Each structure stands twice: as structure tokens, then as C-alpha cells.
């Protein structure tokens, strides 16, 4: 059976639209805001400028996303399958260089 929302785990080749991903990860308030942000060319995926809302994002991609006066750099660890609570959304990405707790 196909997975809902195009989400999947690393290695399956699954991808998700940029605008939908931004909305699912709670980086924008609506999918249409995600579409506008993507089409403005302000987001980078693996160092390349994104200019289409349907740009495919896969596990392992590094995204650079403007958030007000700061810029978030995120590595996509897994694709979300829904727009759930913030804790669920944050479990789908990590910040490169982030130190893990030891012990």
C-alpha cells in the first residue's frame, strides 16, 4: 500500500513538495505561505536556490530557511506524514553541527 502524503524513511527515494514540507514542519502557518516563500527564491536546498513550490525534498537534504531576522539551517532526517504537534514536527529534522548529549 502506498504511504500517505508521500512521506517515507531514508533510502526509499521518497520525496515531498517544499511548500507542504514547510507547512508540516510548522515553519509557516499555511501551505500557501510555504508556496510564496519557496517561489521568492529565499530558500536553499543543498546549496541550490529553490524557486518552485513543488521542489522535491528528500531525507538527508540540508535546507536553509529564513525565519524573521534569523536563518534556520536544517537537515531533514525523516519526512513527516502529517501536520502534527510541534514536538512531532521537530523530530523530523536536526540542525547540522548540533551536539548530542553524552550519557
FENPERA-V359170 format. One record per backbone hydrogen bond with DSSP energy under -0.5 kcal/mol. CO is the residue of the C=O (numbers start at 1). NH is the residue of the N-H. E is the energy in kcal/mol with one decimal. If there is no record, write none. Layout:
# FENPERA-V359170
co,nh,e
CO,NH,E
CO,NH,E
This chain:
# FENPERA-V359170
co,nh,e
3,6,-1.1
4,7,-1.0
8,79,-1.3
9,12,-1.6
16,57,-2.4
17,21,-2.4
18,22,-2.6
19,23,-1.5
20,24,-2.9
21,25,-2.6
22,27,-2.6
22,28,-1.0
23,26,-1.4
30,34,-1.7
31,35,-2.2
32,36,-2.2
33,37,-2.5
34,38,-2.3
35,39,-2.4
36,40,-1.3
37,42,-1.0
38,41,-1.2
43,50,-2.8
44,64,-2.5
45,48,-1.8
48,45,-2.9
52,55,-1.5
53,19,-1.9
55,18,-1.3
57,16,-1.6
58,61,-1.8
61,63,-0.6
61,76,-2.7
62,46,-3.5
63,65,-0.5
63,74,-2.9
64,44,-1.9
65,72,-3.2
67,70,-1.8
70,67,-3.3
72,65,-2.8
72,74,-0.6
74,63,-3.2
74,76,-0.5
75,77,-0.7
75,94,-2.1
76,60,-4.0
82,84,-1.2
85,89,-2.1
86,90,-2.8
87,91,-1.1
89,92,-1.6
90,93,-1.0
92,77,-2.2
92,78,-1.9
94,75,-3.5
94,96,-0.6
95,98,-2.2
